[in-house]
């Protein structure tokens, strides 16, 4: 598969452009998104109380960031596989995982009362980083080979 990508320079340029946009999202996260947990998790968060936040603003900030990462990740999947059905399936998976993760995120904040900050850290990490594309690309490649 890597040989196919390297032989097709337009697809390689598209792939690199989309990955570059994912990098830019990460580089400008402080400017683009409302997330008081950015600074919180850069410190020794195990001993700190949760930061003050506005729930609706935090929800929409996470939704906006997850949506941007999802759109770019779906673009990467399409560029790599040129399969619309695969992209539709990935979209359903992204939607399902977003619902599961956002409910878990706010459940941990409100009902665990800061006693499990590590779980909050990892749930939030899956919401704000394009981790699913790293999981989906090898899985879809394997599925396509079968």
Buried (B, 14 or more C-beta within 10 A) or exposed (E): EEEEBEEEEEBBEBBEEBBEBBEEBBEEBEEBBBBBBBEBBEEEBEEEEBBEBEEEEBBEBBBEBBEBBBBBBBBBBBBBBEBEEBBEBBBEBBEEBBEEBBEBBBEBBEEEEEEEBEBBBBBBEBBBBBBBBEEBBEEBEEEEEE
